[in-house]
Amino acid sequence: MTPELLAFIMFGVTIVILILGFPVALSLAGSAILFAFIGDQLDLFRFAFLNLSPTRIFSTMKNEPLVAVPLFVYMGVVLQRSDIAGQLLESMGQLFGKMRGGLGYSVVIVGALLAASTGIVGATVVTMGLMSLPVMLKAGYNPKVASGIICASGTLGQIIPPSIVLVLLASILQGVNEEAAAMTGNLAPDPVTAIDLFAGALVPGLLLVGLYLGWVFILTLIRPNDVPSMKDESIHAPTLGTLLRAVLPPLILIVLVLGSILAGIATPTESAAVGAIGAMLLALQAKKLNLKLFRDVGLETVKVSSMVFLIIIGAGLFSTVFKGFGGDDVIAEFLRHLPGGAFSALLLVMLLMFFLGFFLDFIEIIYVVVPIVGPILIALGYDPLWLGVMIAINLQTSFLTPPFGFALFYLRGVAPKGFKTSDLYAGVLPFIAIQVLALALLWTFPSLVTWLPNLLFS
């Protein structure tokens, strides 16, 4: 048996274990340790895994940009628990409700605002599912349309900064850049930071918002009965004061967090800390801050952050073993010699990530697939910043693709009794197509990604 063959056996076994539903972090780390032992016994391993693995774990934990992850999680959970998102949804629903498709527009706009202020997909989908789905169904919305709009809008937090996905991708792309430089023999390009990815993802994120709103508008023309206006006479447009009280808190947080990053005033980690404090102050202003909320938010943040970092460590061990068997060299040679060159290589990698998204979470894909395929794609000439944003949008689709799309699980868990899962699956299909369209537009017009970073940082 060759070490390369053992690498792909390990990859296949791990994918099967993950699909069967075993805990992600333990599956990745367990597979890595098991196959490292097998490779060591068969004398097929390139280096001493037990000597290298502690170094890999400590380098992950010392990665300062990753400190932003628990801080952004904390900020998002505070906003969700303090009902700021609920007030925003209610006001937007009153503002647009009397318009055909108005509730759909409201959900998309609120999803974008929450994405730019929290970036937590689960909290956004659950909040909008609890508050908007019953109202939309009561107003006569097609259940497929209502569920699709809510799920898709909730996933905007994956691409609109500040986004945890972009923070994690930045931590990976720094090492990927150095490996690509080693392949080509050139000097390593400037590292792609989270700030670069935040700037690069802003226009594509707004593009997605526009495409979602455009789809709702198209529905008002071709299937108006699916997106009716609200007939409840008790619904009145909110007063200016009510609207400002609902909209200003998330806008203030967006300016504090995203504005300070793009203006170069603060790093993502520093701005995440500012955002966490700002969210607490907004909760205090809303008279929701108490000892119970403080305790609940802390526990939820610890749970989510622990899950993320355990997956990062497990995936790091997995990619270390995979490279130790030479699996990355086989993939690099395969991609280099594909008919069509760099275009075919990127297309194949994007398709692979898209289909893995049917079964795996975005964190596993980032930390298992990107370190393996990223260096060769950059060595083939692709801009690391553009590539990172393309990967982020592709991974956003994984939240919508059945059967394991997490946004589907979140909404299914809070949907009213009698709501059909088949309607949920059918409802997200147009939005999956929209995200594929967005990828095609970014591929055709790379300046949609690079224009803002060049403007701000050149």
N, C-alpha and C positions, 0 to 999 in steps of 0.2 A: 504493500500500500504506500502511495506517495503522500507527502505532507499536504500537498494541494488538495488531493481528494478528501483527506480527513477534514480539511477546512470547510469544504462544501457539505460534507456529511453533518458537521457541527451546525452549519447554518440551517440546513433543512430540518434537523432535529429540533433546533430552537424555535423555528417558525411553527412547527407542529405543536410543540408544548405551549406556545403562546396562544395559538388558536384554540387549544383545548381549555384555556381559561386559567392556567396557573399564574400565580403572582409574577408580574413582569420582572421586577428587580431580581427576585430569587431565580427565575428561569434563566435570565441572561448570565448572572454570575455563576449559577450552578452548572450550566452548560460549559462555560469557559473553564471552570476549575476541573470538571470531569474530563474534558477533552485535552486540557493541558497535561493532566496526569497520564492519560492514554498516550499522548504524543511523546511525553518524557520517557515512558516505559518502552515505547517503540523506537526511541532515539530519532524522532522526527521533528522535534521542536528546535527552533533556532536559538533560543536563549532560555535562561533560568526564570521561569514564570514566577516562582515564589519570591525571587529577588526583585523582580520588576513590579509586581502588583502593588506592594505598599507605596512605591514611588508614584504610581499612577493615581492611587486613591488620594494621597496627600496633595499632589499637584492639582487635582480637581477641587479639593476643599480649600486650597489657597488661592483659587481663581477669584480675584476681587469682583469682577463684573457679575459673577453669579450671586453675590450678596443681594443684588437687586431683586432676585426672584422672590424670596420671602417677603420683602418689603412691598413689592407690587401685589402679591397675594393678600397681604394684610390690608392694604389700601382698598382693594376690591371687595373684600369680605366686609369691611366697615361700611362701605357705601351700600352694599346689599342689605345688611342687617339694620341700617339706620333709615331705611325706607326712602332714601333720596331717589332711587331708581323708580319706585312706585309712584311718587309724586310727579316725576317727569312724564311717565307713561300716561297718567291720568290727564295731565294738562294738554299733552300733545293729542290725545284722543278727543278731547273736547274741542281743540282748535281745528282739527281736520275731519272730525267725525261726520259732519253733514255733507262732505264732499264724497262723490263716488270713488271708492278706493282709498278714502281718507284714512281709515284705520290701518290699512297696509302701509301707506306713506308714513304714518305716525310710528309704526313699529320699526321700520327701516331707519328713520331719523334717530329714534331713541337708541336703537342698537348701535349706530355710529357714535353717538355721544357717550354712551356707556363704554364702548370699545376704547375711545380716546381717553377715558378717565379711569377705567378699571382694568380692562384687558383680560377679565376672567370669564371664559365662555360659559362655564357651568352656572355661575350666579346669574348671568344675563339671561340665558335661556329659561332657567327656572322662574326668575322674576317675571319675564314677559309671558311665559306660559301660564302662570297663575293668574296674572292680571288681564292679559289681552285675549288669550284663546277663548275663554267663556264669553267675553263681550263680542268678539268677532263672530263666533258661532251664533250667538243670539241675534246679531244684526243680519244674519243670513249669508255669511261668507261660506264658500265651499270649504269643507274641512281640509281638503288637500292643499288648497291655496293658503289658508290661514296657517297651517302647520309649517308649510314650506317657508313662508315669509318669516315666521318666528325663528325657526331653526337657522336659516341663512343669516338673518340679521344678528343673531346671537354669536355667530362664529366670526363676525368682523373683528372681534378682539384679538384674533390670531394674526391679523395683518396690520391693522391700524395701530400705530405706536401710541403709548408704550405697550409693547407686547412681550410676553414671556418667551414666545417662540423666537423672536428676533434676538433677545438676550442670549438664549441658548445657542442659536445659530452662530452668533458672533464669537462665542467662546470656542466653537468648533472650527470656524473658518480661519482663525488665527494659526492653528496648527496645520490646517489643510494647505494654506498658502506656502508655508515653509516646505512641506513635502513636495508640492508642485514645483517649487524653485529647485529642489534637489533633483527632481526628474529631468528638468530642462537644462540644468547647469547654470541657470541665471541667478541674479540676486533676487532674494525674496521681495515681492512688492510690499508696499505699505500695508500693514494689517488692517483688516476690515473690522471696525469697532461697532459696538451697538449703536453709537451715535450715527454712524454712516448708514446702517441698516434702517434706523428709525427715519432718517431723511429720505432714503431711497424708497421706503415702503409707503410713505404718506400719500403720494399721488396715486399709486396703484390701489391703495385702500379707498381713496375717494372715488376712483374710477369704478370700483366694485359697488360702492353705495349708489352711484349714478346709474349703473346697469340694473341694480335691484329696483330702484325707483322707476326706471324705464320699463321694466317688465310689468310692474303693477299698473303703470299707465296703459301699456298694451292690452292688459287684461280688461281694463275699463272700456276698451274699444271693441275687442273681439268676443269677450265673455263677460258682459257687464253684470249679469246676474250672479257671478261668482264673487264680485267685490262691490256689493251694494252700499249705498250711504246709510247712515243711521237714521231710523225713523222716530226714535224716542224724542218727544217734544220737550222732555225735561233737560235735554242736553243743550247747554248754551256755551258759546265761546267764552273762554276764561278771560277774566279781566287782566289788564296789563300787569298789575301787581302780582296776581296769582301766577301768571306765566313767568314773570321774572324770578319769583321765589323758587319755581321749579327748575328753570333753565340755568340760572346763574351759578348755583353750586357746582355742577359738573363742568361748566365753562371755566370757572375760577380754577378748578383743579387741573383742567387741561392746560391752561396758561402756566400754572405753577410748574407742572411736571414736564410736559412736552415743550413748552416755550423755553424753559430754562435749559433744556438739552440742546435744542436746535440753535439757540442763541449762543451756545458755548459757555454759558454761565456755570453749569453744573454737569457732572458726569451722570450717566444713567443711575448709578448706585446712589449718588447724592440726591438726585431729583426724586428717586423712589422714596428715600427717607423723608424728603419734604412732602411728597404726596401722602405718605402714611400719616404724618402729623396733620397735614391739611384735611384729610378725611376725618380724623378724630375731631378737629375743630368744627367741621361741618356737622358731624353727628351731635356735637355739643350745642351748636346753634339750633339744630332741629329738636333739641331736648330729648335725644335718644341715647345719649351717652350715660351709662351707669355701670356698676360693677359687673352685672350679669353680661352685658354686651362686651365689656372689656375681656372678661374671662372666655366667653364663647368665641370671640374673634381670635384670641390668642391660641386656643385649642385647635380651631379650624386651620389657622395658618401653620401651626406645627405639623398637623397631619398632612396637609397638601405639600408643604416644603420637604418634609421627610420623604414622602413618596417620590417627589421629583429627584432629590439627591440620591436616593437609593437606586433609582433607575439609571441616573447618570453614572454612578459607580459601577453598577452591573454591566451597563453597555460599554463602558470604558474597558473593563476586563475582557468582555467578549471581543471587541475590536482588536485588543492587544493580542489575544490568542489567535484570532483569524489571520492577522498579519504575521504572527510568529510562524504559522504554517505556510506562508507564502500565498495565501488566497488573494491578497490585494494585487500581487504581480500578475496573476492569471487574469484577473478582471481588467487590469490596465492594458495588457497585451490584447485582450479580446476587443476592448473599446477602440484601441488604436487602429486595429485592422478591419473594422466594420466598413462595408461599402457605404459610401456617402460621408466618410470622415467624421469631423466634429459634430455635424448636424445630426447624423444617425446616432452617435454616441449619446448626445444630450436627449434626443427623442426617446431612446431606449430607457435611459435612467429616469426620465420624467414618467414614462409609462409604468416602470417598475414601482416607483414611489406611489403613483396613483393607485395601483392595484394592491400594494401592501397596505394602503390606507383603508381598504375594506376590512382588514383584520387587525391592524396594529395601531397603537396610539402614536401621535406625532413625536413624542419624546424618544420612543424606541427607534423610529425611523431616522431621526436626527442623529442619534448617537451610535447607531449601528451601520446605517447605509452611507451617510454623508462622509464620514472619515475614510471610507473605502473608495467611493467613486469621485469624491470632490477633488482630490489632487490631480487625477488624470484629466478631468474636465477643464480645470484651470490650466493645466499644462497644454491642453489642446487649443488654448487661446481665449477662453471665456472669462469675462470680467467677474471677479469674485463677488463684488457687490451686487451686480445684476443677477448672478447665479443664486446668491442667497435669497433675494426677494422672490425669484421664480420658485425656489424650493419652498419658501414660506407659504405662498399662495397655493401651491400644490398640496402642501400638508394641511392647509385650511380645509380643503375638500374632504380630507379624511374624517372630519367631524360630521359630514353629511352622508357619506356612502354607507348604505346598509351592507351587512347586517349589524356591524359593530360601531357605527358612527355614534360618538358620545353625545352629540347634540340630540340625536334621536332618542337615546336613553333618557336624557334629562327631561325632554318634553313628554315622553311617554309616561314618566313617573308622576307628572303633575297634571296630565290631561284629564278632562272630565270623564265620568263614567259613560261607557258606551262609545268612546272614541276609538276608531279602528286603527290598528297598527298599519294596515295596508294603505290607508289614506295618508299616513305619516310618510311611508316610504315613497309613495307616488308623488307627494307634495314637494319633496326635495329635489326631484329629478330635474326640473327646469333650472334650479339654482346651481346644481352641479354643472349643467351645460353652460350656464353663465360664467362660472369660474373657469371652465376650460376655455371659453371665449376670451376671458381676461388674460389667461396665460398666452393665448395666441397673439393678442394685441401687444403684450409686453415683449414677446419674442420678435414680432415684426417691427416694433418701435421701442428699442432699448432705452431711448432718451426719456421715456416715461419714468424710468427708474433713476437714471443717472443725472437728469437735469437739475433737480433740487440739491443733491449733494454737491454737484459741481458749482452751483450758484452760491451755496453757503460756505463751502470749505476750500474752494480753489483760490 
